[in-house]
Amino acid sequence: MAKAHDANPSLWWRLSWQLSIVFVAVVAAVIVGLCVYGAMILSPNVATEDRLTAALDEALTCDAQGRLIIADSPRLRAFKAESGRLWFVVATPEGQTVSYGAVPEAYQALGPYVHLIKEAHIRGAASVGESASIDSVETGIGPFRVMYGGNPSRSATFLTMLTETYPIYVPLLAIALPAVFFAVPRIVGRALAGISEVAREAAAIEPRRQGARLPVSGIPREVSPLVTAFNGALERLENEFRKRQRFLIDAAHELRTPIAIMQTRIDGMPDGRERQRLLDDVARLAEAAEQLLDFERNDQAADLDETVDLVGIARTVVADLAPLAIAGGYQICFQSDAESLERRGSPSALPRAVSNLVRNAIDHGGNRGMITVSVSRSASGGGRISVADEGPGIPAEHRELVFEPFYRVTPRSKGAGLGLSLVKQVAANHGGEVGIESSAAGTWVTIELG
């Protein structure tokens, strides 16, 4: 079972984790794509803004005359070491300016006007190969406007955008992934509801139930070819089964004529031990042919809706077979807790089933004791017919096998091994079942009809 489970992984689990991976990959591709797009269209100095603000907060001071100066602080030195081309111009609200690094010539003339510009990105001129930005910054000594550049790294811009957009994509993933695992089972369950119904229909198909087909409507289009192929296989199997059935019925019919001729010729022989032995053999052959014919005819039983009296059937069988039982050394009795017990069934198949049980008791009861045929009402409201003998019983390992066609407990036993199989088949056709109990004190076989 464990190997079968491993070989058939859960479709829900497979779709859940695969859809989760696809979803994460799509979200990651969108985020990376947006960041790449932003790095291409935005100023590359976007990545410089936060670090420059922190460095200016540490480096900007005023001298005794109140003039703005830039001190060579550790943070500014580290920033300069990473970006050797770093430059900036800082302007006070009053228009005082101070610069750091090599300010490009194109931007030097903008210095006196930086305090007038709140925010700007300057780039794209044919004669200027470097971009610049103007931003407002807050430091410990007050607000300033700063124009800066010299860090044209697109990768730094990309990483800055990626880190600054995490409040968007992290909650998105945190909400969407559980939603995927919550929604997929329901989506898959609804999509495969038709397949579950087909599976139940397939489990209910019986080997001898003709015309059973699986429904094709209501199942996914991808699965319908499999169901159609299965229905085709059922059709082919039924055709072969009908051929076999016709052959066996025809063969059983054909056997009747040579058996009757043999019996007539043996009857004309002088009395003696050899004549009696041949008569016994022919009788056994005739019984086997009749059982085979009954077995195959029962597959085609169509008279299951007539009203039958189980008490009358059992009583008639006991009366018909009482001479045979007495001749075999038995006593036979009939018991019933009701005068009649009617139900719907086959008036031809049920007597054959009860007759086979009584004959089986005569053949295997040890030629002694009592054979009891009883009829009672079952707990479900149906009927129960039991046949009990006082023979040696059936070994435990044979009790289930005795209902298989052509199975005999002992190879030399009489009959073709079809009697109990026919009984089980009749009970199944009537929606019932057959039970067997056996011990050293005898055997009880019961037909339980719903």
C-alpha positions as CSV (number, residue, x, y, z in Angstrom):
1,M,0.0,0.0,0.0
2,A,2.8,2.4,0.8
3,K,4.5,1.7,-2.5
4,A,1.2,2.3,-4.3
5,H,0.7,5.6,-2.4
6,D,4.2,6.7,-3.4
7,A,3.6,5.8,-7.0
8,N,0.4,7.9,-7.0
9,P,1.3,11.3,-5.5
10,S,-1.5,13.7,-4.5
11,L,-2.6,15.9,-7.4
12,W,-3.5,18.6,-4.8
13,W,0.0,18.6,-3.4
14,R,1.6,18.6,-6.8
15,L,-0.5,21.4,-8.1
16,S,-0.1,23.4,-4.8
17,W,3.7,23.5,-4.7
18,Q,4.1,23.9,-8.5
19,L,1.6,26.7,-8.6
20,S,3.3,28.3,-5.6
21,I,6.7,28.1,-7.4
22,V,5.2,29.6,-10.5
23,F,3.5,32.3,-8.5
24,V,6.7,33.2,-6.7
25,A,8.7,33.1,-10.0
26,V,6.1,35.5,-11.6
27,V,6.1,37.9,-8.7
28,A,9.9,37.8,-8.6
29,A,10.1,38.4,-12.4
30,V,7.7,41.3,-12.1
31,I,9.6,42.9,-9.2
32,V,13.0,42.4,-11.0
33,G,11.6,43.7,-14.2
34,L,10.2,46.8,-12.6
35,C,13.4,47.5,-10.8
36,V,15.4,47.0,-14.0
37,Y,13.0,49.4,-15.8
38,G,13.3,51.9,-13.0
39,A,17.1,51.7,-13.1
40,M,17.0,52.4,-16.8
41,I,14.6,55.4,-16.7
42,L,15.5,56.9,-13.3
43,S,18.6,58.9,-12.4
44,P,21.4,56.5,-11.3
45,N,21.9,58.9,-8.4
46,V,18.8,57.5,-6.7
47,A,21.1,55.0,-4.9
48,T,23.3,57.9,-3.6
49,E,20.6,59.9,-2.0
50,D,20.2,58.1,1.4
51,R,23.9,57.6,1.9
52,L,24.7,61.2,1.0
53,T,22.1,62.5,3.4
54,A,23.7,60.5,6.2
55,A,27.2,61.7,5.3
56,L,26.1,65.4,5.1
57,D,24.4,65.1,8.5
58,E,27.8,64.2,9.9
59,A,30.0,66.5,7.7
60,L,28.2,69.8,7.5
61,T,29.1,72.5,10.1
62,C,29.3,76.2,10.4
63,D,32.4,78.3,11.3
64,A,32.6,81.2,13.8
65,Q,31.3,83.6,11.1
66,G,28.4,81.3,10.4
67,R,29.7,80.2,7.0
68,L,28.8,76.7,5.9
69,I,31.8,74.3,5.7
70,I,32.2,70.6,4.9
71,A,34.3,68.6,7.4
72,D,36.1,65.5,6.2
73,S,34.2,63.1,8.4
74,P,34.7,59.3,8.5
75,R,31.4,58.5,6.8
76,L,32.1,61.0,4.0
77,R,35.6,59.6,3.5
78,A,34.2,56.1,3.2
79,F,31.6,57.2,0.7
80,K,34.3,59.0,-1.3
81,A,36.5,55.9,-1.3
82,E,33.6,53.8,-2.8
83,S,32.8,56.4,-5.4
84,G,35.9,58.3,-6.4
85,R,33.9,60.6,-8.7
86,L,31.5,61.8,-6.0
87,W,30.8,65.5,-6.0
88,F,28.0,67.7,-4.6
89,V,27.0,71.4,-4.0
90,V,25.2,72.3,-0.8
91,A,23.1,75.4,-0.7
92,T,21.5,77.1,2.4
93,P,18.0,78.6,2.1
94,E,19.6,82.0,1.9
95,G,21.6,81.0,-1.2
96,Q,25.0,80.4,0.4
97,T,26.8,77.4,-1.3
98,V,29.7,75.1,-0.6
99,S,31.0,72.4,-2.9
100,Y,32.8,69.1,-2.6
101,G,34.7,67.1,-5.2
102,A,35.1,67.9,-8.9
103,V,31.9,69.5,-9.9
104,P,31.4,69.1,-13.7
105,E,31.7,72.4,-15.6
106,A,28.2,72.1,-17.0
107,Y,26.8,72.2,-13.5
108,Q,29.0,74.8,-11.9
109,A,26.8,77.6,-13.2
110,L,23.8,76.1,-11.5
111,G,25.4,76.5,-8.0
112,P,23.8,79.9,-7.2
113,Y,20.4,78.6,-8.2
114,V,20.3,75.3,-6.2
115,H,18.6,76.8,-3.2
116,L,15.7,77.7,-5.5
117,I,15.1,74.1,-6.8
118,K,13.4,71.6,-4.5
119,E,13.9,68.5,-6.5
120,A,15.3,67.7,-10.0
121,H,17.0,65.1,-12.2
122,I,19.3,66.6,-14.8
123,R,20.5,64.4,-17.7
124,G,20.2,63.7,-21.3
125,A,21.9,66.8,-22.8
126,A,24.1,66.0,-25.8
127,S,27.1,67.9,-24.5
128,V,26.9,66.5,-20.9
129,G,27.7,62.9,-20.3
130,E,26.9,62.9,-16.6
131,S,23.6,63.2,-14.8
132,A,22.9,65.1,-11.7
133,S,20.2,65.3,-9.1
134,I,18.9,68.1,-6.7
135,D,17.1,67.1,-3.5
136,S,16.1,68.7,-0.2
137,V,17.9,67.2,2.8
138,E,17.4,67.6,6.6
139,T,20.5,67.7,8.8
140,G,21.2,68.4,12.4
141,I,22.0,72.1,11.7
142,G,19.0,72.7,9.4
143,P,17.5,72.1,5.9
144,F,19.6,72.3,2.8
145,R,19.3,71.8,-1.0
146,V,22.0,69.6,-2.5
147,M,23.0,69.0,-6.1
148,Y,25.1,65.9,-6.5
149,G,26.4,63.3,-8.9
150,G,29.4,61.1,-9.8
151,N,27.8,57.7,-9.0
152,P,26.3,56.4,-12.2
153,S,26.0,52.8,-11.2
154,R,22.9,51.2,-12.6
155,S,23.3,48.1,-10.4
156,A,23.3,50.2,-7.2
157,T,20.1,51.9,-8.4
158,F,18.6,48.5,-9.1
159,L,19.5,47.2,-5.6
160,T,18.2,50.3,-4.0
161,M,14.9,50.0,-5.7
162,L,14.7,46.3,-4.9
163,T,15.3,46.9,-1.1
164,E,12.9,49.8,-1.0
165,T,10.0,48.0,-2.6
166,Y,10.0,45.0,-0.2
167,P,6.9,46.5,1.7
168,I,5.0,45.7,-1.5
169,Y,6.1,42.2,-2.6
170,V,6.7,40.6,0.8
171,P,3.1,41.1,2.1
172,L,1.9,40.0,-1.4
173,L,3.8,36.7,-1.1
174,A,2.8,36.3,2.5
175,I,-0.9,36.6,1.6
176,A,-0.8,34.8,-1.8
177,L,1.1,31.7,-0.9
178,P,-1.3,30.5,1.8
179,A,-4.2,31.5,-0.5
180,V,-2.8,29.2,-3.2
181,F,-2.6,26.2,-0.8
182,F,-6.1,27.0,0.5
183,A,-7.7,27.5,-2.9
184,V,-6.0,24.7,-5.0
185,P,-7.6,21.8,-3.1
186,R,-11.1,23.3,-3.7
187,I,-10.4,24.1,-7.3
188,V,-9.0,20.6,-7.9
189,G,-11.8,19.0,-5.9
190,R,-14.4,20.7,-8.1
191,A,-12.6,19.9,-11.3
192,L,-12.2,16.2,-10.4
193,A,-15.7,15.7,-8.9
194,G,-16.8,14.0,-12.0
195,I,-13.8,11.6,-11.8
196,S,-14.7,10.7,-8.3
197,E,-18.2,9.8,-9.5
198,V,-16.7,7.7,-12.3
199,A,-14.4,5.9,-9.8
200,R,-17.5,5.0,-7.7
201,E,-19.3,3.7,-10.8
202,A,-16.2,1.7,-11.8
203,A,-16.0,0.1,-8.3
204,A,-19.7,-1.0,-8.6
205,I,-19.2,-2.9,-11.9
206,E,-19.7,-6.6,-11.4
207,P,-18.1,-9.2,-13.8
208,R,-21.5,-10.6,-14.7
209,R,-23.4,-7.3,-14.9
210,Q,-24.0,-6.8,-18.6
211,G,-24.2,-3.3,-20.1
212,A,-22.4,-1.4,-17.4
213,R,-20.6,1.7,-18.7
214,L,-18.9,4.6,-17.1
215,P,-20.4,8.1,-17.6
216,V,-18.4,10.4,-19.9
217,S,-20.4,13.6,-19.2
218,G,-19.2,15.9,-16.4
219,I,-15.5,14.9,-16.4
220,P,-12.6,16.9,-17.7
221,R,-11.9,16.7,-21.4
222,E,-8.4,15.5,-20.7
223,V,-9.7,12.4,-18.9
224,S,-12.6,11.5,-21.2
225,P,-10.4,9.5,-23.6
226,L,-9.4,7.3,-20.8
227,V,-13.0,6.7,-19.8
228,T,-14.0,6.1,-23.4
229,A,-11.2,3.6,-23.8
230,F,-12.3,1.8,-20.6
231,N,-15.8,1.6,-21.9
232,G,-14.5,0.1,-25.1
233,A,-12.6,-2.5,-23.1
234,L,-15.8,-3.4,-21.2
235,E,-17.6,-3.8,-24.6
236,R,-14.9,-6.1,-25.9
237,L,-14.9,-8.1,-22.7
238,E,-18.7,-8.5,-22.8
239,N,-18.6,-9.7,-26.4
240,E,-16.0,-12.3,-25.5
241,F,-18.0,-13.3,-22.4
242,R,-21.2,-13.7,-24.5
243,K,-19.3,-15.9,-26.9
244,R,-18.0,-18.1,-24.1
245,Q,-21.5,-18.2,-22.6
246,R,-23.1,-19.3,-25.9
247,F,-20.5,-21.9,-26.4
248,L,-21.0,-23.4,-22.9
249,I,-24.8,-23.5,-23.3
250,D,-24.6,-25.0,-26.7
251,A,-22.0,-27.6,-25.5
252,A,-24.2,-28.5,-22.5
253,H,-27.2,-28.9,-24.8
254,E,-25.2,-31.0,-27.2
255,L,-24.1,-33.3,-24.4
256,R,-27.7,-34.2,-23.6
257,T,-28.1,-36.3,-26.7
258,P,-25.1,-38.6,-26.4
259,I,-25.7,-38.9,-22.7
260,A,-29.3,-40.1,-23.4
261,I,-28.1,-42.5,-26.0
262,M,-25.4,-43.9,-23.6
263,Q,-28.0,-44.3,-20.9
264,T,-30.4,-46.2,-23.3
265,R,-27.7,-48.6,-24.4
266,I,-26.6,-49.2,-20.8
267,D,-30.2,-49.9,-19.8
268,G,-30.2,-52.7,-22.3
269,M,-27.2,-54.4,-20.8
270,P,-27.6,-57.4,-18.5
271,D,-27.8,-56.6,-14.8
272,G,-24.5,-56.6,-13.0
273,R,-21.8,-54.6,-11.3
274,E,-20.4,-53.2,-14.5
275,R,-23.8,-52.0,-15.6
276,Q,-24.5,-50.2,-12.3
277,R,-21.1,-48.5,-12.5
278,L,-21.7,-47.3,-16.0
279,L,-25.2,-46.0,-14.9
280,D,-23.6,-44.1,-12.0
281,D,-21.0,-42.6,-14.3
282,V,-23.6,-41.5,-16.9
283,A,-25.8,-40.1,-14.1
284,R,-22.9,-38.0,-12.9
285,L,-22.1,-36.8,-16.4
286,A,-25.8,-35.9,-16.9
287,E,-25.8,-34.0,-13.6
288,A,-22.7,-32.1,-14.5
289,A,-24.1,-31.1,-17.9
290,E,-27.4,-29.9,-16.2
291,Q,-25.4,-27.9,-13.6
292,L,-23.3,-26.3,-16.3
293,L,-26.4,-25.4,-18.2
294,D,-28.1,-24.0,-15.1
295,F,-24.9,-22.1,-14.2
296,E,-24.8,-20.3,-17.6
297,R,-28.5,-19.8,-17.9
298,N,-28.5,-18.1,-14.5
299,D,-26.2,-15.4,-15.9
300,Q,-29.1,-14.5,-18.2
301,A,-31.8,-14.7,-15.6
302,A,-34.4,-12.0,-16.4
303,D,-37.3,-13.2,-14.3
304,L,-36.3,-11.6,-11.0
305,D,-39.4,-9.5,-10.4
306,E,-42.0,-12.2,-10.0
307,T,-43.6,-12.8,-6.6
308,V,-42.3,-16.0,-5.0
309,D,-43.0,-17.7,-1.7
310,L,-39.7,-18.8,-0.1
311,V,-41.6,-21.2,2.3
312,G,-43.3,-22.9,-0.6
313,I,-40.1,-23.2,-2.6
314,A,-38.2,-24.8,0.3
315,R,-41.1,-27.1,1.2
316,T,-41.3,-28.3,-2.4
317,V,-37.6,-29.0,-2.7
318,V,-37.6,-31.0,0.6
319,A,-40.6,-33.1,-0.7
320,D,-38.9,-33.7,-4.0
321,L,-35.5,-34.7,-2.6
322,A,-36.7,-36.6,0.6
323,P,-36.6,-40.0,-1.2
324,L,-33.0,-39.3,-2.3
325,A,-32.0,-38.2,1.2
326,I,-33.6,-41.2,2.9
327,A,-32.0,-43.6,0.4
328,G,-28.6,-42.0,1.3
329,G,-29.1,-42.8,5.0
330,Y,-30.4,-39.4,6.2
331,Q,-33.4,-38.1,8.0
332,I,-34.7,-34.8,6.5
333,C,-37.0,-32.2,8.0
334,F,-38.4,-28.8,7.1
335,Q,-38.9,-25.8,9.5
336,S,-40.4,-22.4,9.0
337,D,-41.5,-19.6,11.4
338,A,-44.1,-18.4,8.9
339,E,-46.8,-20.0,6.7
340,S,-45.5,-18.0,3.8
341,L,-42.7,-15.5,3.1
342,E,-43.2,-13.7,-0.2
343,R,-40.6,-11.5,-2.0
344,R,-39.6,-10.6,-5.5
345,G,-37.4,-13.1,-7.3
346,S,-36.9,-15.8,-9.9
347,P,-39.3,-18.7,-9.6
348,S,-36.9,-20.9,-11.6
349,A,-33.5,-19.9,-10.1
350,L,-34.4,-19.9,-6.4
351,P,-35.7,-23.6,-6.4
352,R,-32.5,-24.6,-8.2
353,A,-30.3,-22.9,-5.6
354,V,-32.2,-24.6,-2.6
355,S,-32.1,-27.9,-4.4
356,N,-28.3,-27.6,-4.9
357,L,-27.8,-26.9,-1.2
358,V,-29.8,-30.0,-0.2
359,R,-28.0,-32.2,-2.8
360,N,-24.7,-30.9,-1.5
361,A,-25.7,-31.9,2.0
362,I,-26.7,-35.4,0.7
363,D,-23.4,-35.8,-1.1
364,H,-21.1,-34.6,1.7
365,G,-23.1,-35.2,4.9
366,G,-21.5,-38.5,5.7
367,N,-24.6,-40.6,4.9
368,R,-25.9,-40.1,8.5
369,G,-27.8,-37.7,10.7
370,M,-30.4,-35.1,10.0
371,I,-30.6,-32.6,7.1
372,T,-32.6,-29.6,8.2
373,V,-34.1,-27.0,5.8
374,S,-35.4,-23.9,7.5
375,V,-36.9,-20.6,6.3
376,S,-37.1,-17.5,8.5
377,R,-37.4,-13.8,8.2
378,S,-34.1,-11.9,8.3
379,A,-33.4,-8.8,10.5
380,S,-33.6,-6.6,7.4
381,G,-37.1,-7.8,6.6
382,G,-36.0,-10.1,3.8
383,G,-35.9,-13.9,3.8
384,R,-33.4,-16.5,4.9
385,I,-33.1,-20.1,3.7
386,S,-30.7,-22.4,5.6
387,V,-29.7,-26.0,5.0
388,A,-27.8,-27.8,7.7
389,D,-26.3,-31.3,7.9
390,E,-24.5,-33.3,10.6
391,G,-21.6,-34.4,8.5
392,P,-17.9,-34.1,9.2
393,G,-17.7,-30.4,8.2
394,I,-15.5,-28.5,5.8
395,P,-11.9,-27.6,6.7
396,A,-11.5,-23.8,7.3
397,E,-9.1,-23.4,4.4
398,H,-11.8,-24.6,2.0
399,R,-14.8,-22.7,3.2
400,E,-14.5,-19.7,0.9
401,L,-13.1,-21.7,-2.0
402,V,-16.2,-24.0,-2.2
403,F,-18.1,-21.1,-3.9
404,E,-15.7,-21.0,-6.8
405,P,-16.8,-22.7,-10.0
406,F,-15.5,-26.2,-10.5
407,Y,-13.8,-26.3,-7.1
408,R,-14.2,-29.5,-5.1
409,V,-13.0,-30.2,-1.6
410,T,-11.8,-33.6,-2.5
411,P,-10.8,-34.5,-6.1
412,R,-12.8,-37.7,-6.0
413,S,-16.0,-36.1,-4.8
414,K,-19.2,-36.3,-6.9
415,G,-20.4,-33.5,-9.0
416,A,-18.7,-30.9,-11.2
417,G,-18.1,-28.4,-8.4
418,L,-20.8,-26.0,-9.7
419,G,-23.5,-26.4,-7.1
420,L,-22.4,-23.9,-4.5
421,S,-21.1,-21.5,-7.1
422,L,-24.6,-21.5,-8.7
423,V,-26.1,-20.8,-5.2
424,K,-23.8,-17.8,-4.7
425,Q,-24.7,-16.5,-8.2
426,V,-28.4,-16.8,-7.6
427,A,-28.1,-15.0,-4.3
428,A,-26.1,-12.2,-5.9
429,N,-28.6,-11.8,-8.7
430,H,-31.3,-11.3,-6.0
431,G,-29.2,-8.7,-4.1
432,G,-28.3,-11.2,-1.4
433,E,-25.4,-13.2,-0.2
434,V,-24.5,-16.7,0.9
435,G,-22.9,-17.5,4.3
436,I,-21.3,-20.8,5.5
437,E,-20.5,-22.1,8.9
438,S,-18.9,-25.5,9.5
439,S,-17.5,-27.5,12.3
440,A,-17.1,-31.2,13.3
441,A,-20.8,-31.2,14.2
442,G,-21.9,-30.3,10.6
443,T,-22.2,-27.5,8.1
444,W,-24.8,-24.7,7.8
445,V,-25.2,-22.9,4.5
446,T,-27.5,-19.9,4.4
447,I,-29.0,-17.8,1.6
448,E,-29.7,-14.3,2.9
449,L,-32.1,-12.4,0.6
450,G,-32.7,-8.6,1.2
